[in-house]
Amino acid sequence: VAGCSKIFIGQPFDIVKVRMQTAKGGKGLLAIYKGILVEEGPLALYKGSLPPLLGVGAAVSVLFGTLEASKRALKRILEVDSLTPSQVFLCGGIGGTAMAFIIAWTEHIRIRMQIQKSAVASGATATNAGAELRVMELKESSRVCSPLLEESLLAMEST
């Protein structure tokens, strides 16, 4: 229940954050929020929330299952009845690492859905929205990787 509540409360803030990160021209928080409401409707604030909703139960199950299994294994290996706080911390890290494999996929899908909706709302047709999404992703990657690649992408986009 807590994980689902977190998603329903936090999703509108998260979609605005993702749109701010991918917006052209440095649009502000209120401008992006208003644009989502006007152009896509209030339900668009919850685009991309299905993957985290489906993944939250599995992620928490994996976290606590792995935590308890690692605590039992460590007790058996050390032949002790209770663990120190640092040993419990280590087991929590193992559980968190296992959970990250589930969370990473759901977050990746969620963000792609949010960005794709942004490409469609910006005037892309259904047939070229995927291409615009790939161009946006390449442009973001190119800012980190190579200024020359970004220039090539800008030239390709203008043709």
C-alpha positions in Angstrom: 0.0 0.0 0.0 2.8 2.4 0.9 4.6 1.8 -2.4 1.5 2.4 -4.4 0.7 5.5 -2.5 4.2 6.8 -3.1 3.7 6.3 -6.9 0.3 7.9 -7.0 1.4 11.0 -5.0 4.8 11.3 -6.6 4.1 10.5 -10.3 2.8 14.0 -11.2 6.0 15.6 -9.8 8.1 13.0 -11.5 6.6 13.4 -15.0 7.1 17.2 -14.7 10.7 16.6 -13.7 11.4 14.3 -16.6 9.7 16.7 -19.0 11.9 19.6 -17.6 15.0 17.5 -18.2 14.1 16.8 -21.8 12.4 20.2 -22.7 13.9 22.4 -25.3 14.5 26.0 -24.4 14.6 25.6 -20.6 10.9 25.7 -19.8 10.0 26.3 -16.2 8.1 24.0 -13.8 4.8 25.8 -14.1 5.0 26.1 -17.9 5.6 22.4 -18.3 2.8 21.5 -15.8 0.3 23.8 -17.5 1.4 22.4 -20.9 0.7 18.9 -19.8 -2.7 19.8 -18.4 -3.8 21.8 -21.5 -2.3 19.7 -24.3 -2.7 16.2 -22.8 -5.2 16.4 -20.0 -4.9 15.7 -16.3 -4.5 11.9 -16.7 -1.2 12.5 -18.6 0.3 13.3 -15.2 0.1 9.6 -14.5 1.6 8.4 -17.8 4.3 5.8 -17.1 3.0 4.8 -13.7 1.9 1.3 -14.6 5.5 -0.2 -14.7 6.4 1.1 -11.2 3.0 -0.1 -9.9 3.6 -3.6 -11.2 7.2 -3.6 -10.1 6.8 -2.2 -6.6 5.4 -5.4 -5.1 8.1 -7.5 -6.8 10.8 -5.1 -5.8 9.8 -5.0 -2.1 9.4 -8.8 -2.1 12.9 -9.3 -3.5 14.4 -6.7 -1.1 13.0 -8.3 2.0 13.4 -11.9 0.8 17.0 -11.3 0.0 17.6 -9.4 3.2 16.3 -12.2 5.3 18.0 -14.9 3.3 21.4 -13.1 3.6 20.9 -12.6 7.3 20.2 -16.3 7.8 23.2 -17.2 5.7 25.5 -14.8 7.5 24.3 -16.2 10.9 25.0 -19.7 9.7 28.4 -18.8 8.3 29.5 -16.9 11.5 27.7 -19.4 13.8 26.0 -16.6 15.8 22.5 -16.0 17.0 22.3 -12.3 16.3 24.1 -9.9 13.9 25.8 -6.6 14.6 24.3 -3.5 13.1 27.1 -3.4 10.5 26.4 -7.0 9.5 22.7 -6.2 9.1 23.7 -3.1 7.1 25.7 -5.5 4.8 22.7 -7.7 4.4 20.5 -4.7 3.6 23.0 -3.7 0.9 22.8 -7.2 -0.6 19.0 -6.9 -0.6 19.1 -3.4 -2.1 21.4 -4.6 -4.9 19.0 -7.5 -5.7 16.1 -5.0 -5.8 17.9 -2.7 -8.1 17.7 -5.2 -10.9 13.9 -4.9 -10.8 13.7 -1.2 -10.2 16.1 -0.4 -13.0 13.8 -2.0 -15.6 10.6 -0.4 -14.3 12.2 3.0 -14.1 13.7 2.7 -17.6 10.3 1.8 -19.1 8.5 4.6 -17.1 10.9 7.3 -18.3 10.7 6.1 -21.9 6.9 6.3 -21.7 7.1 9.8 -20.3 9.5 11.1 -22.9 7.6 9.4 -25.7 4.4 11.2 -24.7 6.4 14.4 -24.7 7.4 13.8 -28.3 3.9 13.1 -29.4 2.5 16.2 -27.5 5.1 18.4 -29.2 3.6 17.8 -32.6 5.0 14.5 -33.7 2.7 12.2 -35.5 2.2 8.6 -34.3 4.4 7.4 -37.1 7.4 9.6 -36.3 7.1 9.8 -32.5 9.5 6.9 -32.1 12.0 8.5 -34.4 11.8 11.8 -32.5 12.2 9.9 -29.3 15.4 8.3 -30.6 16.7 11.7 -31.8 16.0 13.2 -28.4 17.8 10.3 -26.6 20.7 10.6 -29.0 20.9 14.3 -28.4 21.0 13.9 -24.7 23.7 11.2 -25.0 25.7 13.3 -27.3 25.9 16.2 -24.9 27.9 13.9 -22.6 29.8 11.9 -25.3 30.7 14.3 -28.1 29.9 17.8 -29.2 30.6 16.8 -32.8 27.9 14.1 -32.7 25.4 16.7 -31.4 26.2 19.0 -34.3 25.6 16.1 -36.7 22.3 15.3 -35.1 21.2 18.9 -35.3 22.1 19.0 -38.9 20.2 15.7 -39.5 17.2 17.0 -37.7 17.0 20.2 -39.7 16.9 18.3 -43.1 
